[in-house]
Amino acid sequence: MDKDMSGDCCSQDNCSTAGCCKVEALVSVDDRGQMVLPKDLREKAGIKSGDKLALSSWEKDGKVCCIVMTKADDLTDMVKQMLGPLMKDIL
C-alpha cells in the first residue's frame, strides 16, 4: 500500500474518492477472542454460515491501526484476475 499514512489510518486525508472506512457496528471480544458480526452487517456483506474470511491488517508506527475482513472466495477471485493473464502469458 503506497498511500500516505499521515494521520490516523482512517482519517479523511487517507480516504479515496471511491469510498472510505466507516464504523458499521461495535462488537465485543469475549474471553476466547471470539466476536459476533451483527446480522444486518452479515446480510449486507453477503456473509453466510461456513464462509471463510481472510484478515488483513495495516500498521502505522509498529501498531495495527486497521483490520479488514475479505470473503475468501472474493480474495480468490481477485488473485485469479491478477495472476490469470500473467500465467496465460507464461504458459
PDB file of N, CA, C and O in Angstrom:
ATOM      1  N   MET A   1       0.854  -1.178   0.000  1.00  0.00           N
ATOM      2  CA  MET A   1       0.000   0.000   0.000  1.00  0.00           C
ATOM      3  C   MET A   1       0.893   1.233   0.000  1.00  0.00           C
ATOM      4  O   MET A   1       1.631   1.470   0.956  1.00  0.00           O
ATOM      5  N   ASP A   2       0.827   2.007  -1.057  1.00  0.00           N
ATOM      6  CA  ASP A   2       1.686   3.164  -1.205  1.00  0.00           C
ATOM      7  C   ASP A   2       1.048   4.441  -0.697  1.00  0.00           C
ATOM      8  O   ASP A   2       1.643   5.514  -0.791  1.00  0.00           O
ATOM      9  N   LYS A   3      -0.140   4.338  -0.168  1.00  0.00           N
ATOM     10  CA  LYS A   3      -0.855   5.522   0.293  1.00  0.00           C
ATOM     11  C   LYS A   3      -0.118   6.195   1.438  1.00  0.00           C
ATOM     12  O   LYS A   3       0.452   5.515   2.291  1.00  0.00           O
ATOM     13  N   ASP A   4      -0.122   7.510   1.469  1.00  0.00           N
ATOM     14  CA  ASP A   4       0.467   8.255   2.571  1.00  0.00           C
ATOM     15  C   ASP A   4      -0.300   7.941   3.837  1.00  0.00           C
ATOM     16  O   ASP A   4      -1.518   8.111   3.892  1.00  0.00           O
ATOM     17  N   MET A   5       0.407   7.485   4.850  1.00  0.00           N
ATOM     18  CA  MET A   5      -0.256   7.083   6.088  1.00  0.00           C
ATOM     19  C   MET A   5      -0.160   8.173   7.154  1.00  0.00           C
ATOM     20  O   MET A   5      -0.161   7.867   8.347  1.00  0.00           O
ATOM     21  N   SER A   6      -0.078   9.437   6.742  1.00  0.00           N
ATOM     22  CA  SER A   6      -0.057  10.507   7.724  1.00  0.00           C
ATOM     23  C   SER A   6      -1.411  10.588   8.399  1.00  0.00           C
ATOM     24  O   SER A   6      -2.439  10.343   7.768  1.00  0.00           O
ATOM     25  N   GLY A   7      -1.417  10.924   9.651  1.00  0.00           N
ATOM     26  CA  GLY A   7      -2.666  10.984  10.398  1.00  0.00           C
ATOM     27  C   GLY A   7      -3.150   9.596  10.741  1.00  0.00           C
ATOM     28  O   GLY A   7      -2.419   8.618  10.583  1.00  0.00           O
ATOM     29  N   ASP A   8      -4.372   9.508  11.207  1.00  0.00           N
ATOM     30  CA  ASP A   8      -4.947   8.213  11.559  1.00  0.00           C
ATOM     31  C   ASP A   8      -5.151   7.367  10.328  1.00  0.00           C
ATOM     32  O   ASP A   8      -5.259   7.879   9.214  1.00  0.00           O
ATOM     33  N   CYS A   9      -5.203   6.081  10.538  1.00  0.00           N
ATOM     34  CA  CYS A   9      -5.395   5.107   9.457  1.00  0.00           C
ATOM     35  C   CYS A   9      -6.638   5.436   8.639  1.00  0.00           C
ATOM     36  O   CYS A   9      -6.612   5.334   7.412  1.00  0.00           O
ATOM     37  N   CYS A  10      -7.709   5.824   9.290  1.00  0.00           N
ATOM     38  CA  CYS A  10      -8.978   6.076   8.601  1.00  0.00           C
ATOM     39  C   CYS A  10      -9.328   7.559   8.574  1.00  0.00           C
ATOM     40  O   CYS A  10     -10.506   7.906   8.485  1.00  0.00           O
ATOM     41  N   SER A  11      -8.345   8.428   8.647  1.00  0.00           N
ATOM     42  CA  SER A  11      -8.631   9.860   8.615  1.00  0.00           C
ATOM     43  C   SER A  11      -9.111  10.272   7.237  1.00  0.00           C
ATOM     44  O   SER A  11      -8.887   9.553   6.263  1.00  0.00           O
ATOM     45  N   GLN A  12      -9.763  11.413   7.140  1.00  0.00           N
ATOM     46  CA  GLN A  12     -10.254  11.917   5.860  1.00  0.00           C
ATOM     47  C   GLN A  12      -9.125  12.058   4.849  1.00  0.00           C
ATOM     48  O   GLN A  12      -9.347  11.895   3.649  1.00  0.00           O
ATOM     49  N   ASP A  13      -7.907  12.360   5.319  1.00  0.00           N
ATOM     50  CA  ASP A  13      -6.777  12.515   4.414  1.00  0.00           C
ATOM     51  C   ASP A  13      -6.434  11.205   3.709  1.00  0.00           C
ATOM     52  O   ASP A  13      -5.853  11.217   2.624  1.00  0.00           O
ATOM     53  N   ASN A  14      -6.792  10.069   4.325  1.00  0.00           N
ATOM     54  CA  ASN A  14      -6.446   8.777   3.764  1.00  0.00           C
ATOM     55  C   ASN A  14      -7.617   8.119   3.041  1.00  0.00           C
ATOM     56  O   ASN A  14      -7.506   6.963   2.631  1.00  0.00           O
ATOM     57  N   CYS A  15      -8.726   8.817   2.876  1.00  0.00           N
ATOM     58  CA  CYS A  15      -9.895   8.255   2.193  1.00  0.00           C
ATOM     59  C   CYS A  15      -9.757   8.458   0.690  1.00  0.00           C
ATOM     60  O   CYS A  15      -9.285   9.499   0.233  1.00  0.00           O
ATOM     61  N   SER A  16     -10.165   7.469  -0.060  1.00  0.00           N
ATOM     62  CA  SER A  16     -10.174   7.609  -1.516  1.00  0.00           C
ATOM     63  C   SER A  16     -11.520   8.187  -1.934  1.00  0.00           C
ATOM     64  O   SER A  16     -12.459   8.232  -1.139  1.00  0.00           O
ATOM     65  N   THR A  17     -11.604   8.618  -3.159  1.00  0.00           N
ATOM     66  CA  THR A  17     -12.872   9.152  -3.648  1.00  0.00           C
ATOM     67  C   THR A  17     -13.890   8.037  -3.843  1.00  0.00           C
ATOM     68  O   THR A  17     -15.094   8.292  -3.850  1.00  0.00           O
ATOM     69  N   ALA A  18     -13.416   6.792  -4.004  1.00  0.00           N
ATOM     70  CA  ALA A  18     -14.315   5.661  -4.220  1.00  0.00           C
ATOM     71  C   ALA A  18     -15.007   5.237  -2.932  1.00  0.00           C
ATOM     72  O   ALA A  18     -16.063   4.605  -2.986  1.00  0.00           O
ATOM     73  N   GLY A  19     -14.453   5.560  -1.801  1.00  0.00           N
ATOM     74  CA  GLY A  19     -15.066   5.147  -0.542  1.00  0.00           C
ATOM     75  C   GLY A  19     -14.100   5.334   0.603  1.00  0.00           C
ATOM     76  O   GLY A  19     -12.940   5.700   0.418  1.00  0.00           O
ATOM     77  N   CYS A  20     -14.598   5.080   1.764  1.00  0.00           N
ATOM     78  CA  CYS A  20     -13.780   5.271   2.945  1.00  0.00           C
ATOM     79  C   CYS A  20     -14.251   4.292   4.004  1.00  0.00           C
ATOM     80  O   CYS A  20     -15.372   3.785   3.956  1.00  0.00           O
ATOM     81  N   CYS A  21     -13.374   4.040   4.953  1.00  0.00           N
ATOM     82  CA  CYS A  21     -13.798   3.174   6.043  1.00  0.00           C
ATOM     83  C   CYS A  21     -14.769   3.947   6.927  1.00  0.00           C
ATOM     84  O   CYS A  21     -14.672   5.166   7.067  1.00  0.00           O
ATOM     85  N   LYS A  22     -15.693   3.224   7.511  1.00  0.00           N
ATOM     86  CA  LYS A  22     -16.660   3.839   8.402  1.00  0.00           C
ATOM     87  C   LYS A  22     -17.028   2.841   9.481  1.00  0.00           C
ATOM     88  O   LYS A  22     -16.836   1.637   9.314  1.00  0.00           O
ATOM     89  N   VAL A  23     -17.544   3.328  10.560  1.00  0.00           N
ATOM     90  CA  VAL A  23     -17.968   2.462  11.650  1.00  0.00           C
ATOM     91  C   VAL A  23     -19.305   1.836  11.272  1.00  0.00           C
ATOM     92  O   VAL A  23     -20.307   2.538  11.135  1.00  0.00           O
ATOM     93  N   GLU A  24     -19.318   0.530  11.105  1.00  0.00           N
ATOM     94  CA  GLU A  24     -20.551  -0.203  10.773  1.00  0.00           C
ATOM     95  C   GLU A  24     -21.243  -0.680  12.044  1.00  0.00           C
ATOM     96  O   GLU A  24     -22.472  -0.684  12.124  1.00  0.00           O
ATOM     97  N   ALA A  25     -20.454  -1.082  13.036  1.00  0.00           N
ATOM     98  CA  ALA A  25     -21.013  -1.623  14.268  1.00  0.00           C
ATOM     99  C   ALA A  25     -19.909  -1.683  15.310  1.00  0.00           C
ATOM    100  O   ALA A  25     -18.724  -1.640  14.981  1.00  0.00           O
ATOM    101  N   LEU A  26     -20.305  -1.781  16.549  1.00  0.00           N
ATOM    102  CA  LEU A  26     -19.359  -2.033  17.632  1.00  0.00           C
ATOM    103  C   LEU A  26     -19.563  -3.467  18.085  1.00  0.00           C
ATOM    104  O   LEU A  26     -20.689  -3.883  18.357  1.00  0.00           O
ATOM    105  N   VAL A  27     -18.475  -4.225  18.167  1.00  0.00           N
ATOM    106  CA  VAL A  27     -18.563  -5.612  18.614  1.00  0.00           C
ATOM    107  C   VAL A  27     -17.642  -5.794  19.813  1.00  0.00           C
ATOM    108  O   VAL A  27     -16.658  -5.072  19.974  1.00  0.00           O
ATOM    109  N   SER A  28     -17.969  -6.753  20.636  1.00  0.00           N
ATOM    110  CA  SER A  28     -17.149  -7.075  21.797  1.00  0.00           C
ATOM    111  C   SER A  28     -16.387  -8.365  21.535  1.00  0.00           C
ATOM    112  O   SER A  28     -16.856  -9.242  20.809  1.00  0.00           O
ATOM    113  N   VAL A  29     -15.223  -8.468  22.127  1.00  0.00           N
ATOM    114  CA  VAL A  29     -14.417  -9.677  22.039  1.00  0.00           C
ATOM    115  C   VAL A  29     -14.531 -10.391  23.382  1.00  0.00           C
ATOM    116  O   VAL A  29     -14.310  -9.788  24.432  1.00  0.00           O
ATOM    117  N   ASP A  30     -14.880 -11.693  23.346  1.00  0.00           N
ATOM    118  CA  ASP A  30     -15.037 -12.413  24.608  1.00  0.00           C
ATOM    119  C   ASP A  30     -13.698 -12.977  25.078  1.00  0.00           C
ATOM    120  O   ASP A  30     -12.663 -12.738  24.455  1.00  0.00           O
ATOM    121  N   ASP A  31     -13.723 -13.723  26.174  1.00  0.00           N
ATOM    122  CA  ASP A  31     -12.508 -14.269  26.783  1.00  0.00           C
ATOM    123  C   ASP A  31     -11.731 -15.190  25.848  1.00  0.00           C
ATOM    124  O   ASP A  31     -10.515 -15.333  25.975  1.00  0.00           O
ATOM    125  N   ARG A  32     -12.438 -15.812  24.911  1.00  0.00           N
ATOM    126  CA  ARG A  32     -11.777 -16.724  23.975  1.00  0.00           C
ATOM    127  C   ARG A  32     -11.354 -16.020  22.690  1.00  0.00           C
ATOM    128  O   ARG A  32     -10.867 -16.670  21.765  1.00  0.00           O
ATOM    129  N   GLY A  33     -11.533 -14.703  22.619  1.00  0.00           N
ATOM    130  CA  GLY A  33     -11.151 -13.940  21.429  1.00  0.00           C
ATOM    131  C   GLY A  33     -12.196 -13.964  20.333  1.00  0.00           C
ATOM    132  O   GLY A  33     -11.925 -13.563  19.202  1.00  0.00           O
ATOM    133  N   GLN A  34     -13.390 -14.434  20.662  1.00  0.00           N
ATOM    134  CA  GLN A  34     -14.445 -14.514  19.662  1.00  0.00           C
ATOM    135  C   GLN A  34     -15.295 -13.256  19.670  1.00  0.00           C
ATOM    136  O   GLN A  34     -15.445 -12.586  20.692  1.00  0.00           O
ATOM    137  N   MET A  35     -15.847 -12.956  18.499  1.00  0.00           N
ATOM    138  CA  MET A  35     -16.767 -11.835  18.379  1.00  0.00           C
ATOM    139  C   MET A  35     -17.884 -12.224  17.412  1.00  0.00           C
ATOM    140  O   MET A  35     -17.734 -13.147  16.612  1.00  0.00           O
ATOM    141  N   VAL A  36     -18.985 -11.519  17.497  1.00  0.00           N
ATOM    142  CA  VAL A  36     -20.133 -11.791  16.642  1.00  0.00           C
ATOM    143  C   VAL A  36     -20.344 -10.599  15.717  1.00  0.00           C
ATOM    144  O   VAL A  36     -20.445  -9.456  16.164  1.00  0.00           O
ATOM    145  N   LEU A  37     -20.408 -10.887  14.416  1.00  0.00           N
ATOM    146  CA  LEU A  37     -20.737  -9.834  13.455  1.00  0.00           C
ATOM    147  C   LEU A  37     -22.249  -9.662  13.451  1.00  0.00           C
ATOM    148  O   LEU A  37     -22.978 -10.645  13.325  1.00  0.00           O
ATOM    149  N   PRO A  38     -22.732  -8.434  13.587  1.00  0.00           N
ATOM    150  CA  PRO A  38     -24.178  -8.208  13.614  1.00  0.00           C
ATOM    151  C   PRO A  38     -24.862  -8.736  12.354  1.00  0.00           C
ATOM    152  O   PRO A  38     -24.303  -8.687  11.258  1.00  0.00           O
ATOM    153  N   LYS A  39     -26.074  -9.239  12.533  1.00  0.00           N
ATOM    154  CA  LYS A  39     -26.830  -9.859  11.448  1.00  0.00           C
ATOM    155  C   LYS A  39     -26.996  -8.931  10.255  1.00  0.00           C
ATOM    156  O   LYS A  39     -26.815  -9.356   9.114  1.00  0.00           O
ATOM    157  N   ASP A  40     -27.340  -7.660  10.501  1.00  0.00           N
ATOM    158  CA  ASP A  40     -27.558  -6.748   9.376  1.00  0.00           C
ATOM    159  C   ASP A  40     -26.283  -6.537   8.566  1.00  0.00           C
ATOM    160  O   ASP A  40     -26.346  -6.387   7.346  1.00  0.00           O
ATOM    161  N   LEU A  41     -25.132  -6.523   9.226  1.00  0.00           N
ATOM    162  CA  LEU A  41     -23.862  -6.372   8.524  1.00  0.00           C
ATOM    163  C   LEU A  41     -23.536  -7.637   7.726  1.00  0.00           C
ATOM    164  O   LEU A  41     -23.073  -7.554   6.588  1.00  0.00           O
ATOM    165  N   ARG A  42     -23.779  -8.810   8.325  1.00  0.00           N
ATOM    166  CA  ARG A  42     -23.559 -10.075   7.611  1.00  0.00           C
ATOM    167  C   ARG A  42     -24.434 -10.132   6.366  1.00  0.00           C
ATOM    168  O   ARG A  42     -23.972 -10.532   5.297  1.00  0.00           O
ATOM    169  N   GLU A  43     -25.697  -9.731   6.501  1.00  0.00           N
ATOM    170  CA  GLU A  43     -26.604  -9.755   5.351  1.00  0.00           C
ATOM    171  C   GLU A  43     -26.145  -8.786   4.270  1.00  0.00           C
ATOM    172  O   GLU A  43     -26.142  -9.121   3.085  1.00  0.00           O
ATOM    173  N   LYS A  44     -25.759  -7.590   4.683  1.00  0.00           N
ATOM    174  CA  LYS A  44     -25.304  -6.560   3.738  1.00  0.00           C
ATOM    175  C   LYS A  44     -24.046  -7.013   2.995  1.00  0.00           C
ATOM    176  O   LYS A  44     -23.869  -6.711   1.815  1.00  0.00           O
ATOM    177  N   ALA A  45     -23.169  -7.747   3.704  1.00  0.00           N
ATOM    178  CA  ALA A  45     -21.914  -8.215   3.111  1.00  0.00           C
ATOM    179  C   ALA A  45     -22.061  -9.572   2.435  1.00  0.00           C
ATOM    180  O   ALA A  45     -21.123 -10.056   1.802  1.00  0.00           O
ATOM    181  N   GLY A  46     -23.235 -10.188   2.566  1.00  0.00           N
ATOM    182  CA  GLY A  46     -23.446 -11.496   1.967  1.00  0.00           C
ATOM    183  C   GLY A  46     -22.653 -12.597   2.649  1.00  0.00           C
ATOM    184  O   GLY A  46     -22.271 -13.574   2.005  1.00  0.00           O
ATOM    185  N   ILE A  47     -22.400 -12.454   3.940  1.00  0.00           N
ATOM    186  CA  ILE A  47     -21.653 -13.448   4.701  1.00  0.00           C
ATOM    187  C   ILE A  47     -22.636 -14.452   5.294  1.00  0.00           C
ATOM    188  O   ILE A  47     -23.569 -14.090   6.010  1.00  0.00           O
ATOM    189  N   LYS A  48     -22.397 -15.739   4.972  1.00  0.00           N
ATOM    190  CA  LYS A  48     -23.273 -16.801   5.459  1.00  0.00           C
ATOM    191  C   LYS A  48     -22.487 -17.755   6.350  1.00  0.00           C
ATOM    192  O   LYS A  48     -21.256 -17.769   6.333  1.00  0.00           O
ATOM    193  N   SER A  49     -23.207 -18.541   7.119  1.00  0.00           N
ATOM    194  CA  SER A  49     -22.585 -19.547   7.975  1.00  0.00           C
ATOM    195  C   SER A  49     -21.666 -20.438   7.141  1.00  0.00           C
ATOM    196  O   SER A  49     -22.057 -20.909   6.073  1.00  0.00           O
ATOM    197  N   GLY A  50     -20.469 -20.665   7.618  1.00  0.00           N
ATOM    198  CA  GLY A  50     -19.500 -21.506   6.912  1.00  0.00           C
ATOM    199  C   GLY A  50     -18.578 -20.750   5.983  1.00  0.00           C
ATOM    200  O   GLY A  50     -17.576 -21.304   5.530  1.00  0.00           O
ATOM    201  N   ASP A  51     -18.893 -19.476   5.680  1.00  0.00           N
ATOM    202  CA  ASP A  51     -17.996 -18.679   4.837  1.00  0.00           C
ATOM    203  C   ASP A  51     -16.666 -18.473   5.546  1.00  0.00           C
ATOM    204  O   ASP A  51     -16.613 -18.373   6.772  1.00  0.00           O
ATOM    205  N   LYS A  52     -15.603 -18.412   4.775  1.00  0.00           N
ATOM    206  CA  LYS A  52     -14.268 -18.137   5.299  1.00  0.00           C
ATOM    207  C   LYS A  52     -13.937 -16.678   5.020  1.00  0.00           C
ATOM    208  O   LYS A  52     -14.229 -16.155   3.945  1.00  0.00           O
ATOM    209  N   LEU A  53     -13.321 -16.025   6.012  1.00  0.00           N
ATOM    210  CA  LEU A  53     -12.908 -14.629   5.865  1.00  0.00           C
ATOM    211  C   LEU A  53     -11.397 -14.537   6.009  1.00  0.00           C
ATOM    212  O   LEU A  53     -10.815 -15.139   6.912  1.00  0.00           O
ATOM    213  N   ALA A  54     -10.765 -13.785   5.123  1.00  0.00           N
ATOM    214  CA  ALA A  54      -9.333 -13.526   5.205  1.00  0.00           C
ATOM    215  C   ALA A  54      -9.149 -12.202   5.943  1.00  0.00           C
ATOM    216  O   ALA A  54      -9.810 -11.214   5.624  1.00  0.00           O
ATOM    217  N   LEU A  55      -8.257 -12.181   6.923  1.00  0.00           N
ATOM    218  CA  LEU A  55      -7.987 -10.959   7.690  1.00  0.00           C
ATOM    219  C   LEU A  55      -6.725 -10.294   7.165  1.00  0.00           C
ATOM    220  O   LEU A  55      -5.697 -10.948   6.989  1.00  0.00           O
ATOM    221  N   SER A  56      -6.806  -9.002   6.916  1.00  0.00           N
ATOM    222  CA  SER A  56      -5.657  -8.195   6.508  1.00  0.00           C
ATOM    223  C   SER A  56      -5.531  -7.054   7.501  1.00  0.00           C
ATOM    224  O   SER A  56      -6.527  -6.586   8.052  1.00  0.00           O
ATOM    225  N   SER A  57      -4.313  -6.611   7.726  1.00  0.00           N
ATOM    226  CA  SER A  57      -4.125  -5.506   8.668  1.00  0.00           C
ATOM    227  C   SER A  57      -3.163  -4.479   8.092  1.00  0.00           C
ATOM    228  O   SER A  57      -2.304  -4.802   7.271  1.00  0.00           O
ATOM    229  N   TRP A  58      -3.319  -3.259   8.529  1.00  0.00           N
ATOM    230  CA  TRP A  58      -2.422  -2.163   8.196  1.00  0.00           C
ATOM    231  C   TRP A  58      -1.756  -1.725   9.483  1.00  0.00           C
ATOM    232  O   TRP A  58      -2.390  -1.659  10.537  1.00  0.00           O
ATOM    233  N   GLU A  59      -0.469  -1.424   9.387  1.00  0.00           N
ATOM    234  CA  GLU A  59       0.275  -0.966  10.549  1.00  0.00           C
ATOM    235  C   GLU A  59       0.744   0.463  10.353  1.00  0.00           C
ATOM    236  O   GLU A  59       1.034   0.903   9.240  1.00  0.00           O
ATOM    237  N   LYS A  60       0.809   1.162  11.457  1.00  0.00           N
ATOM    238  CA  LYS A  60       1.382   2.509  11.482  1.00  0.00           C
ATOM    239  C   LYS A  60       2.189   2.615  12.762  1.00  0.00           C
ATOM    240  O   LYS A  60       1.686   2.327  13.848  1.00  0.00           O
ATOM    241  N   ASP A  61       3.420   3.020  12.636  1.00  0.00           N
ATOM    242  CA  ASP A  61       4.317   3.158  13.781  1.00  0.00           C
ATOM    243  C   ASP A  61       4.393   1.871  14.595  1.00  0.00           C
ATOM    244  O   ASP A  61       4.452   1.914  15.823  1.00  0.00           O
ATOM    245  N   GLY A  62       4.393   0.717  13.910  1.00  0.00           N
ATOM    246  CA  GLY A  62       4.533  -0.564  14.571  1.00  0.00           C
ATOM    247  C   GLY A  62       3.282  -1.096  15.247  1.00  0.00           C
ATOM    248  O   GLY A  62       3.336  -2.137  15.902  1.00  0.00           O
ATOM    249  N   LYS A  63       2.147  -0.400  15.102  1.00  0.00           N
ATOM    250  CA  LYS A  63       0.895  -0.850  15.704  1.00  0.00           C
ATOM    251  C   LYS A  63      -0.142  -1.063  14.616  1.00  0.00           C
ATOM    252  O   LYS A  63      -0.202  -0.314  13.641  1.00  0.00           O
ATOM    253  N   VAL A  64      -0.954  -2.092  14.796  1.00  0.00           N
ATOM    254  CA  VAL A  64      -2.041  -2.339  13.851  1.00  0.00           C
ATOM    255  C   VAL A  64      -3.083  -1.249  14.053  1.00  0.00           C
ATOM    256  O   VAL A  64      -3.576  -1.052  15.164  1.00  0.00           O
ATOM    257  N   CYS A  65      -3.413  -0.550  12.989  1.00  0.00           N
ATOM    258  CA  CYS A  65      -4.394   0.536  13.095  1.00  0.00           C
ATOM    259  C   CYS A  65      -5.701   0.191  12.397  1.00  0.00           C
ATOM    260  O   CYS A  65      -6.714   0.857  12.614  1.00  0.00           O
ATOM    261  N   CYS A  66      -5.688  -0.842  11.563  1.00  0.00           N
ATOM    262  CA  CYS A  66      -6.900  -1.188  10.825  1.00  0.00           C
ATOM    263  C   CYS A  66      -6.868  -2.674  10.505  1.00  0.00           C
ATOM    264  O   CYS A  66      -5.846  -3.205  10.071  1.00  0.00           O
ATOM    265  N   ILE A  67      -8.002  -3.343  10.724  1.00  0.00           N
ATOM    266  CA  ILE A  67      -8.155  -4.755  10.384  1.00  0.00           C
ATOM    267  C   ILE A  67      -9.328  -4.854   9.418  1.00  0.00           C
ATOM    268  O   ILE A  67     -10.403  -4.309   9.668  1.00  0.00           O
ATOM    269  N   VAL A  68      -9.108  -5.557   8.312  1.00  0.00           N
ATOM    270  CA  VAL A  68     -10.130  -5.700   7.287  1.00  0.00           C
ATOM    271  C   VAL A  68     -10.394  -7.187   7.065  1.00  0.00           C
ATOM    272  O   VAL A  68      -9.468  -7.998   7.049  1.00  0.00           O
ATOM    273  N   MET A  69     -11.670  -7.532   6.896  1.00  0.00           N
ATOM    274  CA  MET A  69     -12.046  -8.903   6.571  1.00  0.00           C
ATOM    275  C   MET A  69     -12.560  -8.938   5.138  1.00  0.00           C
ATOM    276  O   MET A  69     -13.390  -8.118   4.746  1.00  0.00           O
ATOM    277  N   THR A  70     -12.062  -9.893   4.359  1.00  0.00           N
ATOM    278  CA  THR A  70     -12.492 -10.081   2.979  1.00  0.00           C
ATOM    279  C   THR A  70     -12.965 -11.520   2.830  1.00  0.00           C
ATOM    280  O   THR A  70     -12.310 -12.446   3.308  1.00  0.00           O
ATOM    281  N   LYS A  71     -14.086 -11.704   2.178  1.00  0.00           N
ATOM    282  CA  LYS A  71     -14.548 -13.073   1.941  1.00  0.00           C
ATOM    283  C   LYS A  71     -13.483 -13.806   1.137  1.00  0.00           C
ATOM    284  O   LYS A  71     -13.009 -13.305   0.118  1.00  0.00           O
ATOM    285  N   ALA A  72     -13.110 -14.999   1.601  1.00  0.00           N
ATOM    286  CA  ALA A  72     -12.043 -15.762   0.960  1.00  0.00           C
ATOM    287  C   ALA A  72     -12.349 -16.023  -0.512  1.00  0.00           C
ATOM    288  O   ALA A  72     -11.444 -15.987  -1.346  1.00  0.00           O
ATOM    289  N   ASP A  73     -13.612 -16.286  -0.839  1.00  0.00           N
ATOM    290  CA  ASP A  73     -13.977 -16.509  -2.236  1.00  0.00           C
ATOM    291  C   ASP A  73     -13.692 -15.273  -3.084  1.00  0.00           C
ATOM    292  O   ASP A  73     -13.235 -15.390  -4.221  1.00  0.00           O
ATOM    293  N   ASP A  74     -13.960 -14.093  -2.537  1.00  0.00           N
ATOM    294  CA  ASP A  74     -13.683 -12.852  -3.265  1.00  0.00           C
ATOM    295  C   ASP A  74     -12.184 -12.652  -3.430  1.00  0.00           C
ATOM    296  O   ASP A  74     -11.728 -12.181  -4.472  1.00  0.00           O
ATOM    297  N   LEU A  75     -11.426 -13.005  -2.413  1.00  0.00           N
ATOM    298  CA  LEU A  75      -9.971 -12.877  -2.465  1.00  0.00           C
ATOM    299  C   LEU A  75      -9.407 -13.809  -3.537  1.00  0.00           C
ATOM    300  O   LEU A  75      -8.508 -13.429  -4.288  1.00  0.00           O
ATOM    301  N   THR A  76      -9.936 -15.020  -3.603  1.00  0.00           N
ATOM    302  CA  THR A  76      -9.505 -15.977  -4.623  1.00  0.00           C
ATOM    303  C   THR A  76      -9.785 -15.428  -6.011  1.00  0.00           C
ATOM    304  O   THR A  76      -8.947 -15.524  -6.907  1.00  0.00           O
ATOM    305  N   ASP A  77     -10.976 -14.849  -6.185  1.00  0.00           N
ATOM    306  CA  ASP A  77     -11.321 -14.265  -7.488  1.00  0.00           C
ATOM    307  C   ASP A  77     -10.375 -13.121  -7.852  1.00  0.00           C
ATOM    308  O   ASP A  77      -9.972 -12.989  -9.008  1.00  0.00           O
ATOM    309  N   MET A  78     -10.019 -12.288  -6.855  1.00  0.00           N
ATOM    310  CA  MET A  78      -9.106 -11.173  -7.116  1.00  0.00           C
ATOM    311  C   MET A  78      -7.734 -11.682  -7.546  1.00  0.00           C
ATOM    312  O   MET A  78      -7.131 -11.134  -8.468  1.00  0.00           O
ATOM    313  N   VAL A  79      -7.240 -12.721  -6.888  1.00  0.00           N
ATOM    314  CA  VAL A  79      -5.933 -13.290  -7.230  1.00  0.00           C
ATOM    315  C   VAL A  79      -5.973 -13.878  -8.637  1.00  0.00           C
ATOM    316  O   VAL A  79      -5.038 -13.691  -9.416  1.00  0.00           O
ATOM    317  N   LYS A  80      -7.052 -14.586  -8.961  1.00  0.00           N
ATOM    318  CA  LYS A  80      -7.185 -15.156 -10.311  1.00  0.00           C
ATOM    319  C   LYS A  80      -7.184 -14.057 -11.364  1.00  0.00           C
ATOM    320  O   LYS A  80      -6.558 -14.208 -12.413  1.00  0.00           O
ATOM    321  N   GLN A  81      -7.877 -12.953 -11.099  1.00  0.00           N
ATOM    322  CA  GLN A  81      -7.930 -11.849 -12.064  1.00  0.00           C
ATOM    323  C   GLN A  81      -6.560 -11.220 -12.250  1.00  0.00           C
ATOM    324  O   GLN A  81      -6.198 -10.826 -13.359  1.00  0.00           O
ATOM    325  N   MET A  82      -5.795 -11.126 -11.163  1.00  0.00           N
ATOM    326  CA  MET A  82      -4.472 -10.513 -11.255  1.00  0.00           C
ATOM    327  C   MET A  82      -3.455 -11.458 -11.889  1.00  0.00           C
ATOM    328  O   MET A  82      -2.671 -11.045 -12.744  1.00  0.00           O
ATOM    329  N   LEU A  83      -3.465 -12.722 -11.472  1.00  0.00           N
ATOM    330  CA  LEU A  83      -2.447 -13.652 -11.933  1.00  0.00           C
ATOM    331  C   LEU A  83      -2.834 -14.400 -13.208  1.00  0.00           C
ATOM    332  O   LEU A  83      -1.954 -14.876 -13.926  1.00  0.00           O
ATOM    333  N   GLY A  84      -4.118 -14.512 -13.503  1.00  0.00           N
ATOM    334  CA  GLY A  84      -4.571 -15.250 -14.678  1.00  0.00           C
ATOM    335  C   GLY A  84      -3.906 -14.805 -15.964  1.00  0.00           C
ATOM    336  O   GLY A  84      -3.321 -15.632 -16.664  1.00  0.00           O
ATOM    337  N   PRO A  85      -3.976 -13.503 -16.304  1.00  0.00           N
ATOM    338  CA  PRO A  85      -3.335 -13.053 -17.545  1.00  0.00           C
ATOM    339  C   PRO A  85      -1.825 -13.282 -17.541  1.00  0.00           C
ATOM    340  O   PRO A  85      -1.249 -13.608 -18.579  1.00  0.00           O
ATOM    341  N   LEU A  86      -1.187 -13.117 -16.402  1.00  0.00           N
ATOM    342  CA  LEU A  86       0.249 -13.324 -16.302  1.00  0.00           C
ATOM    343  C   LEU A  86       0.590 -14.787 -16.550  1.00  0.00           C
ATOM    344  O   LEU A  86       1.516 -15.095 -17.300  1.00  0.00           O
ATOM    345  N   MET A  87      -0.153 -15.682 -15.923  1.00  0.00           N
ATOM    346  CA  MET A  87       0.101 -17.119 -16.095  1.00  0.00           C
ATOM    347  C   MET A  87      -0.198 -17.551 -17.532  1.00  0.00           C
ATOM    348  O   MET A  87       0.491 -18.419 -18.069  1.00  0.00           O
ATOM    349  N   LYS A  88      -1.202 -16.965 -18.151  1.00  0.00           N
ATOM    350  CA  LYS A  88      -1.541 -17.291 -19.544  1.00  0.00           C
ATOM    351  C   LYS A  88      -0.371 -16.955 -20.458  1.00  0.00           C
ATOM    352  O   LYS A  88      -0.044 -17.718 -21.367  1.00  0.00           O
ATOM    353  N   ASP A  89       0.273 -15.778 -20.205  1.00  0.00           N
ATOM    354  CA  ASP A  89       1.417 -15.357 -20.998  1.00  0.00           C
ATOM    355  C   ASP A  89       2.617 -16.281 -20.785  1.00  0.00           C
ATOM    356  O   ASP A  89       3.370 -16.560 -21.718  1.00  0.00           O
ATOM    357  N   ILE A  90       2.786 -16.751 -19.545  1.00  0.00           N
ATOM    358  CA  ILE A  90       3.928 -17.608 -19.223  1.00  0.00           C
ATOM    359  C   ILE A  90       3.745 -19.001 -19.805  1.00  0.00           C
ATOM    360  O   ILE A  90       4.683 -19.592 -20.339  1.00  0.00           O
ATOM    361  N   LEU A  91       2.513 -19.525 -19.694  1.00  0.00           N
ATOM    362  CA  LEU A  91       2.266 -20.887 -20.171  1.00  0.00           C
ATOM    363  C   LEU A  91       1.982 -20.847 -21.656  1.00  0.00           C
ATOM    364  O   LEU A  91       1.745 -21.889 -22.267  1.00  0.00           O
TER     365      LEU A  91
END
